[in-house]
């Protein structure tokens, strides 16, 4: 699909890519616009936009609060779809949606993927939906050419990695450690062995997230992964220093 093609094209000129994460509607869509503008201007290669959900089970306290605050402000899935279309029309990088299955189910699986396609969204991450329970969803992903992105974890067996590789597209999201987002990860020997297993299991590009926070973390992934994912850290920056702090932070990552 288009997402994998775009990632591989970018890897021709960069030793590692950067993907960032925002929660849509938090603290507002206007701030989202400012943050994305700074991210793109400072070399971000891909942006994961989270459609907020009340119980985001994979997310730590920073992103959990952002989800709940966005919902409290009245953010809807329709708002997020319209914003995604606006960003994909404006910037020439891949945009993804990340959300939880309840959102997709309530919206309508086929309608969700059709609207993603129509909005220029290139991939979707749904961390709480195993492929065995999402066979029809995978058919819609193929029909509308929106890459279904699946997740490897340190506890994934080689067999499970192979099974997920059979249905994944775009890239594989490798969780750096057990637990939820936000806490800094240890990228030591055990982590390197884990990434070797990930690389053996798939020919898709590898993105690594959960606890990637600074330039040392990004440099530590070079030669092991294809894309570093920065999530909670940029949300903290916006909360503490405002959206104008995001650009300089991104510029320092590589």
C-alpha positions as CSV (number, residue, x, y, z in Angstrom):
1,X,0.0,0.0,0.0
2,X,0.9,3.7,-0.3
3,X,2.1,4.0,3.3
4,X,4.9,1.5,3.0
5,X,6.0,3.0,-0.4
6,X,6.2,6.4,1.2
7,X,8.2,5.2,4.2
8,X,10.7,3.3,2.0
9,X,11.1,6.3,-0.3
10,X,12.0,8.5,2.8
11,X,14.4,5.8,4.0
12,X,16.5,6.3,0.8
13,X,17.8,9.6,2.2
14,X,17.5,9.2,6.0
15,X,19.0,6.6,8.4
16,X,15.9,6.8,10.6
17,X,12.5,8.4,10.3
18,X,10.5,10.3,13.0
19,X,6.8,9.7,13.7
20,X,5.0,11.9,16.2
21,X,1.7,11.5,18.0
22,X,-1.0,14.0,18.8
23,X,-4.4,13.7,20.4
24,X,-7.0,15.3,18.2
25,X,-8.9,18.2,19.9
26,X,-6.4,18.5,22.7
27,X,-5.9,21.1,23.9
28,X,-7.8,22.4,20.8
29,X,-7.8,21.8,17.1
30,X,-6.2,25.2,16.6
31,X,-3.2,24.1,18.8
32,X,-3.1,20.8,16.9
33,X,-2.7,22.9,13.7
34,X,0.2,24.9,15.2
35,X,1.9,21.7,16.5
36,X,1.6,19.9,13.2
37,X,3.0,22.9,11.3
38,X,6.0,22.9,13.6
39,X,6.5,19.2,13.3
40,X,6.4,19.1,9.5
41,X,8.7,22.2,9.3
42,X,11.3,20.5,11.5
43,X,11.4,17.2,9.6
44,X,8.8,14.8,11.0
45,X,8.2,12.1,8.4
46,X,4.8,10.7,9.6
47,X,2.2,11.8,12.1
48,X,-0.1,9.6,14.1
49,X,-3.3,11.4,15.0
50,X,-5.3,9.8,17.9
51,X,-9.1,10.0,17.8
52,X,-9.9,10.3,21.5
53,X,-11.5,7.5,23.4
54,X,-12.6,7.4,27.1
55,X,-10.6,4.3,28.0
56,X,-7.4,4.2,26.0
57,X,-5.9,1.1,27.5
58,X,-2.5,1.3,25.8
59,X,-1.8,4.8,26.9
60,X,-0.2,6.3,30.0
61,X,-1.3,9.2,32.2
62,X,-0.3,12.0,29.8
63,X,-2.1,10.7,26.8
64,X,-5.0,9.4,28.9
65,X,-5.6,12.9,30.3
66,X,-5.4,14.3,26.8
67,X,-8.0,11.9,25.5
68,X,-10.4,12.6,28.4
69,X,-9.9,16.4,28.2
70,X,-10.5,16.3,24.4
71,X,-13.8,14.4,24.9
72,X,-14.8,16.8,27.6
73,X,-14.4,19.6,25.1
74,X,-16.9,17.9,22.8
75,X,-14.5,16.4,20.2
76,X,-16.3,14.0,17.8
77,X,-15.1,11.5,15.3
78,X,-16.6,13.6,12.5
79,X,-14.4,16.5,13.7
80,X,-11.4,14.3,13.6
81,X,-12.1,13.1,10.1
82,X,-12.5,16.7,8.9
83,X,-9.2,17.7,10.5
84,X,-7.4,14.7,9.1
85,X,-8.6,15.6,5.6
86,X,-7.4,19.2,6.2
87,X,-3.9,18.1,7.3
88,X,-3.5,15.5,4.5
89,X,-4.4,18.1,1.9
90,X,-2.0,20.6,3.3
91,X,1.1,18.6,4.1
92,X,2.9,16.0,1.9
93,X,3.7,13.4,4.6
94,X,1.7,10.3,5.6
95,X,-1.0,10.8,8.3
96,X,-2.4,7.9,10.3
97,X,-5.3,7.5,12.7
98,X,-4.8,5.7,15.9
99,X,-7.9,4.9,18.0
100,X,-9.7,2.0,19.8
101,X,-12.1,-0.5,18.3
102,X,-15.2,0.9,20.0
103,X,-14.8,4.1,18.0
104,X,-14.6,2.3,14.7
105,X,-17.5,-0.1,15.6
106,X,-19.8,2.8,16.6
107,X,-18.9,4.8,13.5
108,X,-19.3,1.8,11.2
109,X,-16.3,-0.2,10.1
110,X,-16.7,0.2,6.3
111,X,-17.7,3.9,6.7
112,X,-14.6,4.5,8.9
113,X,-12.2,3.1,6.3
114,X,-14.0,4.8,3.4
115,X,-13.8,8.1,5.1
116,X,-10.1,7.5,6.0
117,X,-9.4,6.9,2.3
118,X,-11.4,9.9,1.2
119,X,-9.5,12.0,3.7
120,X,-6.1,10.9,2.5
121,X,-5.3,8.9,5.7
122,X,-2.8,6.2,4.8
123,X,-2.9,3.9,7.8
124,X,-4.8,3.0,11.0
125,X,-3.6,1.6,14.3
126,X,-6.3,-0.1,16.5
127,X,-4.3,-1.5,19.4
128,X,-7.1,-3.4,21.1
129,X,-8.3,-5.3,18.0
130,X,-6.6,-8.6,17.3
131,X,-6.8,-9.7,13.7
132,X,-8.8,-12.8,14.6
133,X,-11.6,-10.5,15.6
134,X,-11.2,-8.0,12.8
135,X,-11.4,-10.1,9.7
136,X,-14.1,-8.0,8.1
137,X,-12.2,-4.8,9.1
138,X,-9.1,-6.1,7.3
139,X,-11.2,-6.6,4.2
140,X,-12.3,-2.9,4.4
141,X,-8.7,-1.9,4.9
142,X,-7.7,-3.7,1.7
143,X,-10.8,-2.4,-0.2
144,X,-10.0,1.2,0.6
145,X,-6.2,0.9,0.6
146,X,-5.7,2.1,4.2
147,X,-2.8,0.2,5.8
148,X,-3.7,-1.9,8.9
149,X,-0.8,-1.5,11.3
150,X,-0.2,-4.2,13.9
151,X,1.9,-4.2,17.0
152,X,4.7,-6.4,18.2
153,X,5.6,-6.4,22.0
154,X,8.5,-7.9,23.9
155,X,6.1,-10.7,25.0
156,X,5.1,-11.6,21.5
157,X,6.2,-15.1,20.5
158,X,7.9,-15.7,17.2
159,X,4.7,-17.5,16.1
160,X,2.5,-14.6,17.0
161,X,4.8,-12.1,15.2
162,X,4.6,-14.3,12.0
163,X,0.8,-14.4,12.3
164,X,0.6,-10.6,12.6
165,X,3.0,-10.1,9.7
166,X,0.6,-12.0,7.5
167,X,-2.1,-9.3,7.9
168,X,-0.1,-6.2,8.6
169,X,0.7,-3.5,6.1
170,X,2.6,-0.1,6.1
171,X,4.9,-0.9,9.0
172,X,5.1,-2.9,12.2
173,X,4.8,-0.9,15.4
174,X,7.2,-2.4,17.9
175,X,6.4,-1.5,21.5
176,X,9.7,-0.9,23.3
177,X,8.7,-2.4,26.6
178,X,5.8,-3.8,28.7
179,X,3.3,-1.3,30.0
180,X,1.7,1.9,28.7
181,X,3.0,5.0,27.0
182,X,5.0,7.7,28.6
183,X,7.7,6.1,30.8
184,X,11.3,6.2,29.4
185,X,12.4,2.8,28.0
186,X,15.6,0.9,28.5
187,X,17.1,0.3,25.1
188,X,19.7,-2.2,26.3
189,X,20.8,-5.7,25.2
190,X,17.4,-7.3,25.8
191,X,15.8,-4.7,23.7
192,X,18.3,-5.2,20.9
193,X,17.5,-9.0,20.9
194,X,13.8,-8.2,20.8
195,X,14.3,-6.0,17.7
196,X,16.3,-8.7,16.1
197,X,13.4,-11.0,16.5
198,X,11.1,-8.3,15.1
199,X,13.3,-7.9,12.0
200,X,13.4,-11.6,11.4
201,X,9.6,-11.9,11.6
202,X,8.7,-9.3,8.9
203,X,10.0,-7.5,5.9
204,X,7.9,-4.4,6.7
205,X,9.6,-1.3,8.1
206,X,9.9,-1.3,11.9
207,X,8.7,1.7,14.0
208,X,9.6,1.8,17.7
209,X,7.5,3.6,20.3
210,X,6.7,3.8,24.0
211,X,9.2,5.8,26.0
212,X,11.3,7.3,23.2
213,X,12.0,10.8,24.5
214,X,15.2,12.3,23.3
215,X,18.0,12.3,20.7
216,X,20.0,9.6,22.5
217,X,16.9,7.3,22.2
218,X,16.5,8.1,18.5
219,X,20.3,7.5,17.9
220,X,20.1,4.2,19.8
221,X,17.5,3.0,17.2
222,X,19.6,3.7,14.2
223,X,20.6,0.5,12.4
224,X,18.0,-1.4,14.4
225,X,14.7,0.2,13.4
226,X,13.4,2.4,10.6
227,X,11.3,4.9,12.5
228,X,11.3,6.4,16.0
229,X,7.9,7.3,17.5
230,X,7.7,10.3,19.8
231,X,4.4,10.6,21.7
232,X,3.9,11.7,25.3
233,X,7.0,14.0,25.2
234,X,5.5,16.4,22.7
235,X,2.2,16.5,24.6
236,X,4.1,17.4,27.8
237,X,5.9,20.2,25.9
238,X,2.7,21.7,24.7
239,X,1.2,21.6,28.2
240,X,4.3,23.1,29.9
241,X,5.7,25.5,27.3
242,X,3.1,25.9,24.6
243,X,3.1,24.7,20.9
244,X,6.0,26.9,19.9
245,X,8.3,24.6,21.9
246,X,7.6,21.6,19.7
247,X,9.6,22.7,16.7
248,X,13.0,23.2,18.4
249,X,12.5,19.9,20.3
250,X,11.9,18.0,17.0
251,X,14.9,19.7,15.4
252,X,17.2,18.4,18.2
253,X,16.1,14.8,17.8
254,X,18.6,13.9,15.0
